Amino acid sequence: MIDGNEHGLIARKTVLKQEGFDSVTVTSAEAGLDLLHTHRFDLVVTDYKMRGMDGIAFIAHLRERSPGTPVILLSGSDPNDYKKEALKLGATLFMQKTPTLRELELKLEVLFSQPWKKHP
């Protein structure tokens, strides 16, 4: 998970752990890209708005290195401004930044029940 808000990362990591998921957290897109050199992930969750590289640019770089990895883009703002571009670059799903536990569970069920397509 990538988010400049460390408190949000801790909260989401705690929820995912309670649901049986292991997660790695970083506070910048650049740090997330560094992890891609040494790790393989089943899912990447990234915030849209961060210092430095934003979530859209991160997704573009992720697709170059790991075209088949599903990506959830989180946002605390209205995604209509960037949703089309994010989908074009390979975002798999969008979520509001503070999903309920049930919303998160449903999104994860959908993600992990589908075969993955390779993104161009």
N, CA, C and O atoms as a DFTB+ gen file, in Angstrom:
480 C
 N C O
     1  1       0.838      -1.171       0.000
     2  2       0.000       0.000       0.000
     3  2       0.884       1.235       0.000
     4  3       1.920       1.293       0.663
     5  1       0.443       2.206      -0.757
     6  2       1.206       3.443      -0.867
     7  2       0.288       4.612      -0.521
     8  3      -0.768       4.793      -1.128
     9  1       0.702       5.384       0.443
    10  2      -0.071       6.548       0.866
    11  2       0.833       7.447       1.685
    12  3       1.553       6.977       2.566
    13  1       0.797       8.734       1.398
    14  2       1.582       9.684       2.164
    15  2       1.086       9.859       3.593
    16  3       1.801      10.401       4.435
    17  1      -0.129       9.407       3.870
    18  2      -0.713       9.501       5.207
    19  2      -0.399       8.222       5.979
    20  3      -1.051       7.194       5.797
    21  1       0.607       8.304       6.841
    22  2       1.057       7.115       7.564
    23  2      -0.028       6.535       8.470
    24  3      -0.122       5.317       8.619
    25  1      -0.850       7.399       9.077
    26  2      -1.917       6.912       9.950
    27  2      -2.943       6.091       9.162
    28  3      -3.426       5.065       9.640
    29  1      -3.266       6.547       7.961
    30  2      -4.182       5.798       7.103
    31  2      -3.611       4.454       6.708
    32  3      -4.329       3.455       6.660
    33  1      -2.320       4.430       6.426
    34  2      -1.655       3.163       6.089
    35  2      -1.747       2.169       7.232
    36  3      -2.063       0.997       7.027
    37  1      -1.469       2.642       8.431
    38  2      -1.504       1.765       9.604
    39  2      -2.909       1.201       9.799
    40  3      -3.072       0.014      10.082
    41  1      -3.919       2.050       9.648
    42  2      -5.305       1.604       9.823
    43  2      -5.677       0.546       8.788
    44  3      -6.238      -0.491       9.140
    45  1      -5.369       0.799       7.509
    46  2      -5.702      -0.176       6.465
    47  2      -4.905      -1.463       6.621
    48  3      -5.436      -2.548       6.386
    49  1      -3.645      -1.359       7.014
    50  2      -2.831      -2.555       7.232
    51  2      -3.424      -3.406       8.354
    52  3      -3.445      -4.633       8.259
    53  1      -3.903      -2.761       9.406
    54  2      -4.514      -3.472      10.528
    55  2      -5.768      -4.222      10.075
    56  3      -5.962      -5.387      10.425
    57  1      -6.614      -3.548       9.296
    58  2      -7.840      -4.185       8.804
    59  2      -7.496      -5.368       7.909
    60  3      -8.087      -6.439       8.043
    61  1      -6.551      -5.184       7.004
    62  2      -6.175      -6.277       6.105
    63  2      -5.591      -7.457       6.881
    64  3      -5.870      -8.611       6.557
    65  1      -4.796      -7.178       7.885
    66  2      -4.225      -8.252       8.700
    67  2      -5.327      -9.040       9.399
    68  3      -5.262     -10.267       9.470
    69  1      -6.338      -8.343       9.914
    70  2      -7.464      -9.007      10.568
    71  2      -8.224      -9.897       9.591
    72  3      -8.832     -10.892       9.987
    73  1      -8.184      -9.534       8.321
    74  2      -8.860     -10.323       7.288
    75  2      -7.951     -11.404       6.691
    76  3      -8.354     -12.118       5.773
    77  1      -6.730     -11.522       7.211
    78  2      -5.836     -12.584       6.773
    79  2      -4.876     -12.218       5.657
    80  3      -4.257     -13.102       5.066
    81  1      -4.737     -10.931       5.354
    82  2      -3.841     -10.495       4.291
    83  2      -2.555      -9.915       4.869
    84  3      -2.587      -9.162       5.842
    85  1      -1.430     -10.268       4.267
    86  2      -0.157      -9.642       4.603
    87  2      -0.009      -8.414       3.720
    88  3      -0.436      -8.421       2.566
    89  1       0.593      -7.362       4.255
    90  2       0.783      -6.167       3.439
    91  2       2.093      -5.479       3.789
    92  3       2.632      -5.620       4.886
    93  1       2.577      -4.734       2.812
    94  2       3.772      -3.910       2.946
    95  2       3.318      -2.485       2.694
    96  3       2.547      -2.233       1.769
    97  1       3.793      -1.543       3.515
    98  2       3.371      -0.156       3.344
    99  2       4.568       0.756       3.132
   100  3       5.634       0.563       3.716
   101  1       4.364       1.762       2.275
   102  2       5.356       2.816       2.054
   103  2       4.615       4.134       1.919
   104  3       3.427       4.164       1.597
   105  1       5.335       5.228       2.169
   106  2       4.693       6.541       2.191
   107  2       4.947       7.390       0.947
   108  3       4.651       8.585       0.947
   109  1       5.489       6.793      -0.107
   110  2       5.659       7.536      -1.358
   111  2       5.622       6.577      -2.546
   112  3       5.946       5.396      -2.428
   113  1       5.220       7.117      -3.681
   114  2       5.197       6.323      -4.905
   115  2       6.609       5.876      -5.290
   116  3       6.807       4.765      -5.781
   117  1       7.571       6.745      -5.062
   118  2       8.960       6.410      -5.387
   119  2       9.429       5.200      -4.574
   120  3      10.099       4.315      -5.105
   121  1       9.078       5.166      -3.292
   122  2       9.441       4.015      -2.450
   123  2       8.715       2.761      -2.922
   124  3       9.268       1.662      -2.862
   125  1       7.481       2.920      -3.391
   126  2       6.738       1.786      -3.938
   127  2       7.410       1.221      -5.180
   128  3       7.487       0.003      -5.345
   129  1       7.894       2.091      -6.049
   130  2       8.603       1.621      -7.243
   131  2       9.894       0.908      -6.876
   132  3      10.261      -0.083      -7.506
   133  1      10.583       1.409      -5.859
   134  2      11.805       0.732      -5.396
   135  2      11.502      -0.690      -4.948
   136  3      12.283      -1.604      -5.213
   137  1      10.371      -0.884      -4.267
   138  2      10.000      -2.231      -3.804
   139  2       9.765      -3.193      -4.965
   140  3       9.989      -4.397      -4.838
   141  1       9.315      -2.660      -6.089
   142  2       9.045      -3.520      -7.239
   143  2      10.311      -4.179      -7.791
   144  3      10.229      -5.175      -8.510
   145  1      11.464      -3.632      -7.461
   146  2      12.726      -4.245      -7.900
   147  2      13.022      -5.527      -7.133
   148  3      13.712      -6.411      -7.640
   149  1      12.505      -5.629      -5.919
   150  2      12.864      -6.756      -5.054
   151  2      11.690      -7.614      -4.620
   152  3      11.899      -8.672      -4.028
   153  1      10.457      -7.190      -4.897
   154  2       9.279      -7.923      -4.451
   155  2       8.288      -8.114      -5.589
   156  3       8.263      -7.346      -6.550
   157  1       7.482      -9.145      -5.461
   158  2       6.348      -9.373      -6.362
   159  2       5.097      -9.287      -5.496
   160  3       5.042      -9.892      -4.426
   161  1       4.091      -8.537      -5.951
   162  2       2.887      -8.330      -5.171
   163  2       1.657      -8.872      -5.885
   164  3       1.566      -8.818      -7.112
   165  1       0.710      -9.397      -5.108
   166  2      -0.559      -9.879      -5.664
   167  2      -1.503      -8.723      -5.958
   168  3      -2.390      -8.840      -6.804
   169  1      -1.314      -7.619      -5.267
   170  2      -2.185      -6.457      -5.386
   171  2      -1.417      -5.227      -4.925
   172  3      -0.627      -5.298      -3.983
   173  1      -1.650      -4.104      -5.589
   174  2      -1.086      -2.825      -5.156
   175  2      -2.243      -1.866      -4.896
   176  3      -3.145      -1.726      -5.721
   177  1      -2.206      -1.215      -3.753
   178  2      -3.181      -0.183      -3.402
   179  2      -2.402       1.120      -3.283
   180  3      -1.454       1.216      -2.503
   181  1      -2.806       2.119      -4.058
   182  2      -2.098       3.399      -4.020
   183  2      -3.071       4.562      -3.898
   184  3      -4.176       4.537      -4.441
   185  1      -2.637       5.564      -3.183
   186  2      -3.404       6.800      -3.091
   187  2      -3.215       7.573      -4.391
   188  3      -2.225       7.384      -5.097
   189  1      -4.168       8.438      -4.700
   190  2      -4.046       9.273      -5.882
   191  2      -3.145      10.479      -5.613
   192  3      -2.209      10.740      -6.369
   193  1      -3.426      11.204      -4.552
   194  2      -2.737      12.461      -4.295
   195  2      -1.659      12.264      -3.237
   196  3      -1.954      11.993      -2.073
   197  1      -0.398      12.405      -3.661
   198  2       0.743      12.258      -2.759
   199  2       1.789      13.296      -3.139
   200  3       1.761      13.842      -4.242
   201  1       2.711      13.564      -2.219
   202  2       3.843      14.435      -2.555
   203  2       4.703      13.731      -3.584
   204  3       4.793      12.503      -3.591
   205  1       5.323      14.489      -4.435
   206  2       6.152      13.884      -5.475
   207  2       5.256      13.265      -6.539
   208  3       4.340      13.911      -7.047
   209  1       5.523      12.043      -6.861
   210  2       4.770      11.333      -7.882
   211  2       3.359      11.011      -7.382
   212  3       3.191      10.529      -6.262
   213  1       2.344      11.278      -8.214
   214  2       0.979      10.943      -7.813
   215  2       0.638       9.504      -8.214
   216  3       1.440       8.817      -8.847
   217  1      -0.553       9.067      -7.838
   218  2      -0.970       7.694      -8.104
   219  2      -1.079       7.356      -9.572
   220  3      -0.822       6.217      -9.963
   221  1      -1.457       8.324     -10.400
   222  2      -1.574       8.088     -11.842
   223  2      -0.199       7.801     -12.442
   224  3      -0.033       6.840     -13.193
   225  1       0.772       8.625     -12.114
   226  2       2.139       8.406     -12.620
   227  2       2.693       7.095     -12.088
   228  3       3.391       6.379     -12.805
   229  1       2.386       6.772     -10.831
   230  2       2.846       5.507     -10.269
   231  2       2.293       4.332     -11.065
   232  3       3.025       3.394     -11.382
   233  1       1.007       4.379     -11.386
   234  2       0.391       3.281     -12.151
   235  2       1.078       3.120     -13.500
   236  3       1.311       1.994     -13.939
   237  1       1.403       4.216     -14.161
   238  2       2.098       4.139     -15.454
   239  2       3.439       3.424     -15.297
   240  3       3.784       2.576     -16.119
   241  1       4.190       3.754     -14.263
   242  2       5.479       3.081     -14.018
   243  2       5.277       1.623     -13.623
   244  3       6.034       0.751     -14.050
   245  1       4.265       1.359     -12.816
   246  2       3.972      -0.020     -12.402
   247  2       3.683      -0.895     -13.616
   248  3       4.175      -2.020     -13.704
   249  1       2.892      -0.385     -14.544
   250  2       2.527      -1.160     -15.731
   251  2       3.749      -1.522     -16.574
   252  3       3.758      -2.569     -17.221
   253  1       4.772      -0.680     -16.576
   254  2       6.004      -0.994     -17.306
   255  2       6.727      -2.167     -16.664
   256  3       7.312      -2.995     -17.362
   257  1       6.690      -2.241     -15.343
   258  2       7.447      -3.264     -14.613
   259  2       6.639      -4.504     -14.277
   260  3       7.186      -5.604     -14.198
   261  1       5.345      -4.331     -14.081
   262  2       4.499      -5.433     -13.634
   263  2       3.114      -5.298     -14.264
   264  3       2.159      -4.906     -13.593
   265  1       3.006      -5.619     -15.543
   266  2       1.769      -5.334     -16.279
   267  2       0.522      -6.056     -15.770
   268  3      -0.587      -5.565     -15.983
   269  1       0.663      -7.183     -15.118
   270  2      -0.511      -7.946     -14.709
   271  2      -0.964      -7.740     -13.282
   272  3      -1.952      -8.339     -12.860
   273  1      -0.268      -6.909     -12.527
   274  2      -0.615      -6.718     -11.120
   275  2      -1.848      -5.823     -10.992
   276  3      -1.852      -4.710     -11.519
   277  1      -2.893      -6.287     -10.303
   278  2      -4.067      -5.438     -10.110
   279  2      -3.748      -4.251      -9.197
   280  3      -2.932      -4.353      -8.280
   281  1      -4.415      -3.119      -9.473
   282  2      -4.167      -1.889      -8.722
   283  2      -5.495      -1.275      -8.290
   284  3      -6.396      -1.075      -9.105
   285  1      -5.600      -0.980      -6.999
   286  2      -6.718      -0.197      -6.491
   287  2      -6.201       1.220      -6.285
   288  3      -5.192       1.429      -5.611
   289  1      -6.893       2.190      -6.868
   290  2      -6.536       3.589      -6.692
   291  2      -7.480       4.190      -5.658
   292  3      -8.697       4.196      -5.843
   293  1      -6.907       4.696      -4.567
   294  2      -7.682       5.332      -3.508
   295  2      -7.704       6.834      -3.714
   296  3      -6.744       7.422      -4.211
   297  1      -8.808       7.444      -3.327
   298  2      -8.871       8.895      -3.415
   299  2      -9.821       9.457      -2.382
   300  3     -10.867       8.877      -2.088
   301  1      -9.438      10.598      -1.837
   302  2     -10.303      11.326      -0.937
   303  2     -11.083      12.391      -1.682
   304  3     -11.892      13.101      -1.085
   305  1     -10.846      12.511      -2.988
   306  2     -11.531      13.519      -3.796
   307  2     -12.347      12.845      -4.890
   308  3     -12.334      11.622      -5.023
   309  1     -13.050      13.648      -5.665
   310  2     -13.887      13.151      -6.749
   311  2     -13.002      12.596      -7.866
   312  3     -12.197      13.331      -8.438
   313  1     -13.145      11.311      -8.179
   314  2     -12.267      10.700      -9.189
   315  2     -12.608      11.064     -10.634
   316  3     -11.876      10.673     -11.543
   317  1     -13.691      11.796     -10.872
   318  2     -14.081      12.100     -12.251
   319  2     -13.009      12.851     -13.018
   320  3     -12.929      12.736     -14.241
   321  1     -12.176      13.625     -12.313
   322  2     -11.138      14.400     -12.991
   323  2     -10.035      13.527     -13.583
   324  3      -9.412      13.919     -14.570
   325  1      -9.784      12.380     -13.020
   326  2      -8.649      11.565     -13.453
   327  2      -9.005      10.097     -13.696
   328  3      -8.133       9.312     -14.069
   329  1     -10.231       9.722     -13.500
   330  2     -10.629       8.312     -13.611
   331  2     -10.347       7.747     -15.009
   332  3      -9.818       6.643     -15.134
   333  1     -10.693       8.486     -16.038
   334  2     -10.495       8.011     -17.411
   335  2      -9.017       7.747     -17.687
   336  3      -8.662       6.720     -18.267
   337  1      -8.162       8.670     -17.272
   338  2      -6.727       8.492     -17.487
   339  2      -6.193       7.297     -16.697
   340  3      -5.378       6.525     -17.202
   341  1      -6.654       7.152     -15.462
   342  2      -6.195       6.039     -14.617
   343  2      -6.604       4.696     -15.220
   344  3      -5.810       3.755     -15.226
   345  1      -7.821       4.601     -15.722
   346  2      -8.268       3.356     -16.357
   347  2      -7.443       3.051     -17.603
   348  3      -7.069       1.903     -17.844
   349  1      -7.165       4.075     -18.382
   350  2      -6.359       3.907     -19.593
   351  2      -4.968       3.376     -19.247
   352  3      -4.404       2.568     -19.985
   353  1      -4.420       3.838     -18.119
   354  2      -3.086       3.407     -17.706
   355  2      -3.088       2.055     -16.997
   356  3      -2.029       1.453     -16.822
   357  1      -4.267       1.565     -16.584
   358  2      -4.322       0.232     -16.008
   359  2      -4.807       0.118     -14.582
   360  3      -4.604      -0.925     -13.961
   361  1      -5.447       1.154     -14.025
   362  2      -6.045       0.999     -12.698
   363  2      -7.147      -0.044     -12.801
   364  3      -7.909      -0.060     -13.768
   365  1      -7.229      -0.908     -11.808
   366  2      -8.211      -1.982     -11.816
   367  2      -9.516      -1.534     -11.175
   368  3     -10.595      -1.781     -11.714
   369  1      -9.418      -0.875     -10.023
   370  2     -10.592      -0.411      -9.281
   371  2     -10.308       0.917      -8.611
   372  3      -9.156       1.283      -8.383
   373  1     -11.382       1.635      -8.299
   374  2     -11.299       2.874      -7.532
   375  2     -12.028       2.672      -6.219
   376  3     -13.020       1.947      -6.155
   377  1     -11.539       3.310      -5.183
   378  2     -12.232       3.297      -3.891
   379  2     -12.064       4.656      -3.237
   380  3     -11.039       5.318      -3.399
   381  1     -13.096       5.066      -2.490
   382  2     -12.943       6.232      -1.647
   383  2     -11.896       5.904      -0.598
   384  3     -11.727       4.744      -0.221
   385  1     -11.205       6.907      -0.134
   386  2     -10.060       6.684       0.745
   387  2     -10.425       6.063       2.094
   388  3      -9.582       5.416       2.715
   389  1     -11.624       6.242       2.544
   390  2     -12.019       5.665       3.834
   391  2     -13.160       4.670       3.640
   392  3     -14.289       4.928       4.055
   393  1     -12.867       3.536       3.011
   394  2     -13.936       2.561       2.793
   395  2     -14.334       1.899       4.110
   396  3     -13.545       1.809       5.050
   397  1     -15.581       1.439       4.143
   398  2     -15.976       0.641       5.293
   399  2     -15.321      -0.725       5.144
   400  3     -14.862      -1.087       4.060
   401  1     -15.281      -1.470       6.220
   402  2     -14.699      -2.809       6.166
   403  2     -15.434      -3.662       5.133
   404  3     -14.802      -4.412       4.389
   405  1     -16.752      -3.555       5.084
   406  2     -17.535      -4.353       4.138
   407  2     -17.214      -3.964       2.694
   408  3     -17.091      -4.841       1.839
   409  1     -17.077      -2.669       2.408
   410  2     -16.714      -2.231       1.054
   411  2     -15.365      -2.807       0.651
   412  3     -15.194      -3.293      -0.467
   413  1     -14.419      -2.749       1.562
   414  2     -13.095      -3.295       1.286
   415  2     -13.175      -4.796       1.039
   416  3     -12.565      -5.300       0.095
   417  1     -13.914      -5.510       1.868
   418  2     -14.069      -6.959       1.693
   419  2     -14.668      -7.282       0.327
   420  3     -14.193      -8.185      -0.363
   421  1     -15.708      -6.550      -0.064
   422  2     -16.351      -6.796      -1.357
   423  2     -15.393      -6.552      -2.517
   424  3     -15.347      -7.343      -3.459
   425  1     -14.633      -5.471      -2.457
   426  2     -13.667      -5.171      -3.526
   427  2     -12.614      -6.275      -3.616
   428  3     -12.258      -6.710      -4.711
   429  1     -12.123      -6.721      -2.474
   430  2     -11.103      -7.777      -2.469
   431  2     -11.678      -9.093      -2.994
   432  3     -10.996      -9.825      -3.712
   433  1     -12.923      -9.396      -2.642
   434  2     -13.562     -10.611      -3.159
   435  2     -13.650     -10.560      -4.676
   436  3     -13.368     -11.549      -5.352
   437  1     -14.043      -9.403      -5.213
   438  2     -14.136      -9.245      -6.663
   439  2     -12.760      -9.402      -7.299
   440  3     -12.603     -10.130      -8.280
   441  1     -11.777      -8.725      -6.746
   442  2     -10.426      -8.782      -7.316
   443  2      -9.859     -10.186      -7.330
   444  3      -9.311     -10.630      -8.339
   445  1      -9.986     -10.882      -6.220
   446  2      -9.347     -12.187      -6.119
   447  2     -10.172     -13.326      -6.693
   448  3      -9.733     -14.476      -6.667
   449  1     -11.372     -13.028      -7.216
   450  2     -12.174     -14.071      -7.844
   451  2     -12.065     -14.041      -9.361
   452  3     -12.642     -14.890     -10.041
   453  1     -11.332     -13.072      -9.897
   454  2     -11.231     -12.919     -11.346
   455  2      -9.823     -13.231     -11.839
   456  3      -8.835     -12.908     -11.179
   457  1      -9.745     -13.864     -13.006
   458  2      -8.415     -14.030     -13.617
   459  2      -7.922     -12.666     -14.082
   460  3      -8.720     -11.811     -14.463
   461  1      -6.623     -12.466     -14.050
   462  2      -6.046     -11.165     -14.408
   463  2      -5.720     -11.090     -15.862
   464  3      -5.237     -12.044     -16.471
   465  1      -5.997      -9.922     -16.415
   466  2      -5.608      -9.625     -17.783
   467  2      -4.293      -8.879     -17.728
   468  3      -4.054      -8.097     -16.808
   469  1      -3.460      -9.112     -18.685
   470  2      -2.245      -8.321     -18.823
   471  2      -2.617      -6.973     -19.398
   472  3      -3.327      -6.890     -20.401
   473  1      -2.144      -5.927     -18.771
   474  2      -2.403      -4.580     -19.286
   475  2      -1.315      -4.230     -20.283
   476  3      -0.151      -4.581     -20.090
   477  1      -1.699      -3.528     -21.365
   478  2      -0.676      -3.153     -22.364
   479  2       0.355      -2.209     -21.783
   480  3       1.280      -1.798     -22.484
